[in-house]
Amino acid sequence: MPITSSASLQALADAQALQARVDQLFAAWDRPDSPGCALGVIRDGRLIYARGYGMANLEHAIPITPQTVFDIGSTSKQFTA
């Protein structure tokens, strides 16, 4: 029988609740006929959740994953200026 502390059980429950809430928020984009997004949640400097929602390419049925590369071109200038 594994020995688990109540703190680690609480952390697991918190992570599962976070994942469920994020998945609920992005459910509208998590369809095979919809463009979508990829996201990462960072807490205390660590990536605690990463997921893709929807499709990267509708024509070829390629889903978005956390590893999907997005060609954003010059759109990042407004965030870095």
Phi and psi restraints in degrees (range 20) as a CNS / XPLOR table:
assign (resid 1 and name C) (resid 2 and name N)
       (resid 2 and name CA) (resid 2 and name C) 1.0 -70.7 20.0 2
assign (resid 2 and name N) (resid 2 and name CA)
       (resid 2 and name C) (resid 3 and name N) 1.0 143.6 20.0 2
assign (resid 2 and name C) (resid 3 and name N)
       (resid 3 and name CA) (resid 3 and name C) 1.0 -98.7 20.0 2
assign (resid 3 and name N) (resid 3 and name CA)
       (resid 3 and name C) (resid 4 and name N) 1.0 123.5 20.0 2
assign (resid 3 and name C) (resid 4 and name N)
       (resid 4 and name CA) (resid 4 and name C) 1.0 -129.9 20.0 2
assign (resid 4 and name N) (resid 4 and name CA)
       (resid 4 and name C) (resid 5 and name N) 1.0 134.6 20.0 2
assign (resid 4 and name C) (resid 5 and name N)
       (resid 5 and name CA) (resid 5 and name C) 1.0 -78.1 20.0 2
assign (resid 5 and name N) (resid 5 and name CA)
       (resid 5 and name C) (resid 6 and name N) 1.0 157.1 20.0 2
assign (resid 5 and name C) (resid 6 and name N)
       (resid 6 and name CA) (resid 6 and name C) 1.0 -65.7 20.0 2
assign (resid 6 and name N) (resid 6 and name CA)
       (resid 6 and name C) (resid 7 and name N) 1.0 -29.4 20.0 2
assign (resid 6 and name C) (resid 7 and name N)
       (resid 7 and name CA) (resid 7 and name C) 1.0 -65.9 20.0 2
assign (resid 7 and name N) (resid 7 and name CA)
       (resid 7 and name C) (resid 8 and name N) 1.0 -42.1 20.0 2
assign (resid 7 and name C) (resid 8 and name N)
       (resid 8 and name CA) (resid 8 and name C) 1.0 -71.3 20.0 2
assign (resid 8 and name N) (resid 8 and name CA)
       (resid 8 and name C) (resid 9 and name N) 1.0 -33.1 20.0 2
assign (resid 8 and name C) (resid 9 and name N)
       (resid 9 and name CA) (resid 9 and name C) 1.0 -65.2 20.0 2
assign (resid 9 and name N) (resid 9 and name CA)
       (resid 9 and name C) (resid 10 and name N) 1.0 -40.2 20.0 2
assign (resid 9 and name C) (resid 10 and name N)
       (resid 10 and name CA) (resid 10 and name C) 1.0 -66.0 20.0 2
assign (resid 10 and name N) (resid 10 and name CA)
       (resid 10 and name C) (resid 11 and name N) 1.0 -40.6 20.0 2
assign (resid 10 and name C) (resid 11 and name N)
       (resid 11 and name CA) (resid 11 and name C) 1.0 -62.4 20.0 2
assign (resid 11 and name N) (resid 11 and name CA)
       (resid 11 and name C) (resid 12 and name N) 1.0 -40.7 20.0 2
assign (resid 11 and name C) (resid 12 and name N)
       (resid 12 and name CA) (resid 12 and name C) 1.0 -64.1 20.0 2
assign (resid 12 and name N) (resid 12 and name CA)
       (resid 12 and name C) (resid 13 and name N) 1.0 -44.0 20.0 2
assign (resid 12 and name C) (resid 13 and name N)
       (resid 13 and name CA) (resid 13 and name C) 1.0 -63.2 20.0 2
assign (resid 13 and name N) (resid 13 and name CA)
       (resid 13 and name C) (resid 14 and name N) 1.0 -41.0 20.0 2
assign (resid 13 and name C) (resid 14 and name N)
       (resid 14 and name CA) (resid 14 and name C) 1.0 -63.0 20.0 2
assign (resid 14 and name N) (resid 14 and name CA)
       (resid 14 and name C) (resid 15 and name N) 1.0 -42.7 20.0 2
assign (resid 14 and name C) (resid 15 and name N)
       (resid 15 and name CA) (resid 15 and name C) 1.0 -64.4 20.0 2
assign (resid 15 and name N) (resid 15 and name CA)
       (resid 15 and name C) (resid 16 and name N) 1.0 -41.5 20.0 2
assign (resid 15 and name C) (resid 16 and name N)
       (resid 16 and name CA) (resid 16 and name C) 1.0 -66.5 20.0 2
assign (resid 16 and name N) (resid 16 and name CA)
       (resid 16 and name C) (resid 17 and name N) 1.0 -38.4 20.0 2
assign (resid 16 and name C) (resid 17 and name N)
       (resid 17 and name CA) (resid 17 and name C) 1.0 -65.8 20.0 2
assign (resid 17 and name N) (resid 17 and name CA)
       (resid 17 and name C) (resid 18 and name N) 1.0 -41.1 20.0 2
assign (resid 17 and name C) (resid 18 and name N)
       (resid 18 and name CA) (resid 18 and name C) 1.0 -62.1 20.0 2
assign (resid 18 and name N) (resid 18 and name CA)
       (resid 18 and name C) (resid 19 and name N) 1.0 -47.2 20.0 2
assign (resid 18 and name C) (resid 19 and name N)
       (resid 19 and name CA) (resid 19 and name C) 1.0 -60.1 20.0 2
assign (resid 19 and name N) (resid 19 and name CA)
       (resid 19 and name C) (resid 20 and name N) 1.0 -42.6 20.0 2
assign (resid 19 and name C) (resid 20 and name N)
       (resid 20 and name CA) (resid 20 and name C) 1.0 -64.0 20.0 2
assign (resid 20 and name N) (resid 20 and name CA)
       (resid 20 and name C) (resid 21 and name N) 1.0 -40.8 20.0 2
assign (resid 20 and name C) (resid 21 and name N)
       (resid 21 and name CA) (resid 21 and name C) 1.0 -67.7 20.0 2
assign (resid 21 and name N) (resid 21 and name CA)
       (resid 21 and name C) (resid 22 and name N) 1.0 -44.4 20.0 2
assign (resid 21 and name C) (resid 22 and name N)
       (resid 22 and name CA) (resid 22 and name C) 1.0 -63.8 20.0 2
assign (resid 22 and name N) (resid 22 and name CA)
       (resid 22 and name C) (resid 23 and name N) 1.0 -44.8 20.0 2
assign (resid 22 and name C) (resid 23 and name N)
       (resid 23 and name CA) (resid 23 and name C) 1.0 -60.1 20.0 2
assign (resid 23 and name N) (resid 23 and name CA)
       (resid 23 and name C) (resid 24 and name N) 1.0 -37.4 20.0 2
assign (resid 23 and name C) (resid 24 and name N)
       (resid 24 and name CA) (resid 24 and name C) 1.0 -65.5 20.0 2
assign (resid 24 and name N) (resid 24 and name CA)
       (resid 24 and name C) (resid 25 and name N) 1.0 -42.3 20.0 2
assign (resid 24 and name C) (resid 25 and name N)
       (resid 25 and name CA) (resid 25 and name C) 1.0 -63.5 20.0 2
assign (resid 25 and name N) (resid 25 and name CA)
       (resid 25 and name C) (resid 26 and name N) 1.0 -35.0 20.0 2
assign (resid 25 and name C) (resid 26 and name N)
       (resid 26 and name CA) (resid 26 and name C) 1.0 -102.0 20.0 2
assign (resid 26 and name N) (resid 26 and name CA)
       (resid 26 and name C) (resid 27 and name N) 1.0 11.4 20.0 2
assign (resid 26 and name C) (resid 27 and name N)
       (resid 27 and name CA) (resid 27 and name C) 1.0 -58.6 20.0 2
assign (resid 27 and name N) (resid 27 and name CA)
       (resid 27 and name C) (resid 28 and name N) 1.0 -34.2 20.0 2
assign (resid 27 and name C) (resid 28 and name N)
       (resid 28 and name CA) (resid 28 and name C) 1.0 -63.1 20.0 2
assign (resid 28 and name N) (resid 28 and name CA)
       (resid 28 and name C) (resid 29 and name N) 1.0 -25.9 20.0 2
assign (resid 28 and name C) (resid 29 and name N)
       (resid 29 and name CA) (resid 29 and name C) 1.0 -98.9 20.0 2
assign (resid 29 and name N) (resid 29 and name CA)
       (resid 29 and name C) (resid 30 and name N) 1.0 -5.0 20.0 2
assign (resid 29 and name C) (resid 30 and name N)
       (resid 30 and name CA) (resid 30 and name C) 1.0 -92.6 20.0 2
assign (resid 30 and name N) (resid 30 and name CA)
       (resid 30 and name C) (resid 31 and name N) 1.0 63.6 20.0 2
assign (resid 30 and name C) (resid 31 and name N)
       (resid 31 and name CA) (resid 31 and name C) 1.0 -133.6 20.0 2
assign (resid 31 and name N) (resid 31 and name CA)
       (resid 31 and name C) (resid 32 and name N) 1.0 153.9 20.0 2
assign (resid 31 and name C) (resid 32 and name N)
       (resid 32 and name CA) (resid 32 and name C) 1.0 -74.5 20.0 2
assign (resid 32 and name N) (resid 32 and name CA)
       (resid 32 and name C) (resid 33 and name N) 1.0 -7.1 20.0 2
assign (resid 32 and name C) (resid 33 and name N)
       (resid 33 and name CA) (resid 33 and name C) 1.0 -114.6 20.0 2
assign (resid 33 and name N) (resid 33 and name CA)
       (resid 33 and name C) (resid 34 and name N) 1.0 22.6 20.0 2
assign (resid 33 and name C) (resid 34 and name N)
       (resid 34 and name CA) (resid 34 and name C) 1.0 -134.1 20.0 2
assign (resid 34 and name N) (resid 34 and name CA)
       (resid 34 and name C) (resid 35 and name N) 1.0 135.9 20.0 2
assign (resid 34 and name C) (resid 35 and name N)
       (resid 35 and name CA) (resid 35 and name C) 1.0 -62.7 20.0 2
assign (resid 35 and name N) (resid 35 and name CA)
       (resid 35 and name C) (resid 36 and name N) 1.0 159.5 20.0 2
assign (resid 35 and name C) (resid 36 and name N)
       (resid 36 and name CA) (resid 36 and name C) 1.0 -145.0 20.0 2
assign (resid 36 and name N) (resid 36 and name CA)
       (resid 36 and name C) (resid 37 and name N) 1.0 -143.1 20.0 2
assign (resid 36 and name C) (resid 37 and name N)
       (resid 37 and name CA) (resid 37 and name C) 1.0 -156.3 20.0 2
assign (resid 37 and name N) (resid 37 and name CA)
       (resid 37 and name C) (resid 38 and name N) 1.0 167.1 20.0 2
assign (resid 37 and name C) (resid 38 and name N)
       (resid 38 and name CA) (resid 38 and name C) 1.0 -122.2 20.0 2
assign (resid 38 and name N) (resid 38 and name CA)
       (resid 38 and name C) (resid 39 and name N) 1.0 146.7 20.0 2
assign (resid 38 and name C) (resid 39 and name N)
       (resid 39 and name CA) (resid 39 and name C) 1.0 -144.4 20.0 2
assign (resid 39 and name N) (resid 39 and name CA)
       (resid 39 and name C) (resid 40 and name N) 1.0 159.1 20.0 2
assign (resid 39 and name C) (resid 40 and name N)
       (resid 40 and name CA) (resid 40 and name C) 1.0 -135.5 20.0 2
assign (resid 40 and name N) (resid 40 and name CA)
       (resid 40 and name C) (resid 41 and name N) 1.0 141.1 20.0 2
assign (resid 40 and name C) (resid 41 and name N)
       (resid 41 and name CA) (resid 41 and name C) 1.0 -111.2 20.0 2
assign (resid 41 and name N) (resid 41 and name CA)
       (resid 41 and name C) (resid 42 and name N) 1.0 125.1 20.0 2
assign (resid 41 and name C) (resid 42 and name N)
       (resid 42 and name CA) (resid 42 and name C) 1.0 -114.8 20.0 2
assign (resid 42 and name N) (resid 42 and name CA)
       (resid 42 and name C) (resid 43 and name N) 1.0 130.6 20.0 2
assign (resid 42 and name C) (resid 43 and name N)
       (resid 43 and name CA) (resid 43 and name C) 1.0 -131.6 20.0 2
assign (resid 43 and name N) (resid 43 and name CA)
       (resid 43 and name C) (resid 44 and name N) 1.0 129.4 20.0 2
assign (resid 43 and name C) (resid 44 and name N)
       (resid 44 and name CA) (resid 44 and name C) 1.0 53.1 20.0 2
assign (resid 44 and name N) (resid 44 and name CA)
       (resid 44 and name C) (resid 45 and name N) 1.0 38.9 20.0 2
assign (resid 44 and name C) (resid 45 and name N)
       (resid 45 and name CA) (resid 45 and name C) 1.0 78.2 20.0 2
assign (resid 45 and name N) (resid 45 and name CA)
       (resid 45 and name C) (resid 46 and name N) 1.0 5.5 20.0 2
assign (resid 45 and name C) (resid 46 and name N)
       (resid 46 and name CA) (resid 46 and name C) 1.0 -119.5 20.0 2
assign (resid 46 and name N) (resid 46 and name CA)
       (resid 46 and name C) (resid 47 and name N) 1.0 140.9 20.0 2
assign (resid 46 and name C) (resid 47 and name N)
       (resid 47 and name CA) (resid 47 and name C) 1.0 -73.5 20.0 2
assign (resid 47 and name N) (resid 47 and name CA)
       (resid 47 and name C) (resid 48 and name N) 1.0 117.9 20.0 2
assign (resid 47 and name C) (resid 48 and name N)
       (resid 48 and name CA) (resid 48 and name C) 1.0 -109.0 20.0 2
assign (resid 48 and name N) (resid 48 and name CA)
       (resid 48 and name C) (resid 49 and name N) 1.0 -13.0 20.0 2
assign (resid 48 and name C) (resid 49 and name N)
       (resid 49 and name CA) (resid 49 and name C) 1.0 -158.7 20.0 2
assign (resid 49 and name N) (resid 49 and name CA)
       (resid 49 and name C) (resid 50 and name N) 1.0 132.9 20.0 2
assign (resid 49 and name C) (resid 50 and name N)
       (resid 50 and name CA) (resid 50 and name C) 1.0 -140.4 20.0 2
assign (resid 50 and name N) (resid 50 and name CA)
       (resid 50 and name C) (resid 51 and name N) 1.0 135.2 20.0 2
assign (resid 50 and name C) (resid 51 and name N)
       (resid 51 and name CA) (resid 51 and name C) 1.0 -160.0 20.0 2
assign (resid 51 and name N) (resid 51 and name CA)
       (resid 51 and name C) (resid 52 and name N) 1.0 152.4 20.0 2
assign (resid 51 and name C) (resid 52 and name N)
       (resid 52 and name CA) (resid 52 and name C) 1.0 -109.6 20.0 2
assign (resid 52 and name N) (resid 52 and name CA)
       (resid 52 and name C) (resid 53 and name N) 1.0 148.5 20.0 2
assign (resid 52 and name C) (resid 53 and name N)
       (resid 53 and name CA) (resid 53 and name C) 1.0 -129.8 20.0 2
assign (resid 53 and name N) (resid 53 and name CA)
       (resid 53 and name C) (resid 54 and name N) 1.0 137.4 20.0 2
assign (resid 53 and name C) (resid 54 and name N)
       (resid 54 and name CA) (resid 54 and name C) 1.0 78.8 20.0 2
assign (resid 54 and name N) (resid 54 and name CA)
       (resid 54 and name C) (resid 55 and name N) 1.0 -160.7 20.0 2
assign (resid 54 and name C) (resid 55 and name N)
       (resid 55 and name CA) (resid 55 and name C) 1.0 -114.3 20.0 2
assign (resid 55 and name N) (resid 55 and name CA)
       (resid 55 and name C) (resid 56 and name N) 1.0 138.8 20.0 2
assign (resid 55 and name C) (resid 56 and name N)
       (resid 56 and name CA) (resid 56 and name C) 1.0 -79.7 20.0 2
assign (resid 56 and name N) (resid 56 and name CA)
       (resid 56 and name C) (resid 57 and name N) 1.0 -32.4 20.0 2
assign (resid 56 and name C) (resid 57 and name N)
       (resid 57 and name CA) (resid 57 and name C) 1.0 -143.4 20.0 2
assign (resid 57 and name N) (resid 57 and name CA)
       (resid 57 and name C) (resid 58 and name N) 1.0 108.9 20.0 2
assign (resid 57 and name C) (resid 58 and name N)
       (resid 58 and name CA) (resid 58 and name C) 1.0 -68.0 20.0 2
assign (resid 58 and name N) (resid 58 and name CA)
       (resid 58 and name C) (resid 59 and name N) 1.0 -39.6 20.0 2
assign (resid 58 and name C) (resid 59 and name N)
       (resid 59 and name CA) (resid 59 and name C) 1.0 -62.8 20.0 2
assign (resid 59 and name N) (resid 59 and name CA)
       (resid 59 and name C) (resid 60 and name N) 1.0 -38.6 20.0 2
assign (resid 59 and name C) (resid 60 and name N)
       (resid 60 and name CA) (resid 60 and name C) 1.0 -105.3 20.0 2
assign (resid 60 and name N) (resid 60 and name CA)
       (resid 60 and name C) (resid 61 and name N) 1.0 8.9 20.0 2
assign (resid 60 and name C) (resid 61 and name N)
       (resid 61 and name CA) (resid 61 and name C) 1.0 53.2 20.0 2
assign (resid 61 and name N) (resid 61 and name CA)
       (resid 61 and name C) (resid 62 and name N) 1.0 48.8 20.0 2
assign (resid 61 and name C) (resid 62 and name N)
       (resid 62 and name CA) (resid 62 and name C) 1.0 -100.7 20.0 2
assign (resid 62 and name N) (resid 62 and name CA)
       (resid 62 and name C) (resid 63 and name N) 1.0 116.5 20.0 2
assign (resid 62 and name C) (resid 63 and name N)
       (resid 63 and name CA) (resid 63 and name C) 1.0 -77.1 20.0 2
assign (resid 63 and name N) (resid 63 and name CA)
       (resid 63 and name C) (resid 64 and name N) 1.0 157.7 20.0 2
assign (resid 63 and name C) (resid 64 and name N)
       (resid 64 and name CA) (resid 64 and name C) 1.0 -82.0 20.0 2
assign (resid 64 and name N) (resid 64 and name CA)
       (resid 64 and name C) (resid 65 and name N) 1.0 135.9 20.0 2
assign (resid 64 and name C) (resid 65 and name N)
       (resid 65 and name CA) (resid 65 and name C) 1.0 -125.8 20.0 2
assign (resid 65 and name N) (resid 65 and name CA)
       (resid 65 and name C) (resid 66 and name N) 1.0 171.5 20.0 2
assign (resid 65 and name C) (resid 66 and name N)
       (resid 66 and name CA) (resid 66 and name C) 1.0 -61.7 20.0 2
assign (resid 66 and name N) (resid 66 and name CA)
       (resid 66 and name C) (resid 67 and name N) 1.0 -17.9 20.0 2
assign (resid 66 and name C) (resid 67 and name N)
       (resid 67 and name CA) (resid 67 and name C) 1.0 -94.1 20.0 2
assign (resid 67 and name N) (resid 67 and name CA)
       (resid 67 and name C) (resid 68 and name N) 1.0 -0.6 20.0 2
assign (resid 67 and name C) (resid 68 and name N)
       (resid 68 and name CA) (resid 68 and name C) 1.0 -61.7 20.0 2
assign (resid 68 and name N) (resid 68 and name CA)
       (resid 68 and name C) (resid 69 and name N) 1.0 133.1 20.0 2
assign (resid 68 and name C) (resid 69 and name N)
       (resid 69 and name CA) (resid 69 and name C) 1.0 -96.6 20.0 2
assign (resid 69 and name N) (resid 69 and name CA)
       (resid 69 and name C) (resid 70 and name N) 1.0 126.1 20.0 2
assign (resid 69 and name C) (resid 70 and name N)
       (resid 70 and name CA) (resid 70 and name C) 1.0 -103.4 20.0 2
assign (resid 70 and name N) (resid 70 and name CA)
       (resid 70 and name C) (resid 71 and name N) 1.0 130.8 20.0 2
assign (resid 70 and name C) (resid 71 and name N)
       (resid 71 and name CA) (resid 71 and name C) 1.0 -88.4 20.0 2
assign (resid 71 and name N) (resid 71 and name CA)
       (resid 71 and name C) (resid 72 and name N) 1.0 95.2 20.0 2
assign (resid 71 and name C) (resid 72 and name N)
       (resid 72 and name CA) (resid 72 and name C) 1.0 -97.5 20.0 2
assign (resid 72 and name N) (resid 72 and name CA)
       (resid 72 and name C) (resid 73 and name N) 1.0 -4.6 20.0 2
assign (resid 72 and name C) (resid 73 and name N)
       (resid 73 and name CA) (resid 73 and name C) 1.0 54.6 20.0 2
assign (resid 73 and name N) (resid 73 and name CA)
       (resid 73 and name C) (resid 74 and name N) 1.0 -130.6 20.0 2
assign (resid 73 and name C) (resid 74 and name N)
       (resid 74 and name CA) (resid 74 and name C) 1.0 -87.5 20.0 2
assign (resid 74 and name N) (resid 74 and name CA)
       (resid 74 and name C) (resid 75 and name N) 1.0 5.2 20.0 2
assign (resid 74 and name C) (resid 75 and name N)
       (resid 75 and name CA) (resid 75 and name C) 1.0 -68.1 20.0 2
assign (resid 75 and name N) (resid 75 and name CA)
       (resid 75 and name C) (resid 76 and name N) 1.0 -18.6 20.0 2
assign (resid 75 and name C) (resid 76 and name N)
       (resid 76 and name CA) (resid 76 and name C) 1.0 -77.0 20.0 2
assign (resid 76 and name N) (resid 76 and name CA)
       (resid 76 and name C) (resid 77 and name N) 1.0 -13.7 20.0 2
assign (resid 76 and name C) (resid 77 and name N)
       (resid 77 and name CA) (resid 77 and name C) 1.0 -59.3 20.0 2
assign (resid 77 and name N) (resid 77 and name CA)
       (resid 77 and name C) (resid 78 and name N) 1.0 -36.6 20.0 2
assign (resid 77 and name C) (resid 78 and name N)
       (resid 78 and name CA) (resid 78 and name C) 1.0 -67.8 20.0 2
assign (resid 78 and name N) (resid 78 and name CA)
       (resid 78 and name C) (resid 79 and name N) 1.0 -22.1 20.0 2
assign (resid 78 and name C) (resid 79 and name N)
       (resid 79 and name CA) (resid 79 and name C) 1.0 -90.5 20.0 2
assign (resid 79 and name N) (resid 79 and name CA)
       (resid 79 and name C) (resid 80 and name N) 1.0 -21.6 20.0 2
assign (resid 79 and name C) (resid 80 and name N)
       (resid 80 and name CA) (resid 80 and name C) 1.0 -105.6 20.0 2
assign (resid 80 and name N) (resid 80 and name CA)
       (resid 80 and name C) (resid 81 and name N) 1.0 -8.0 20.0 2
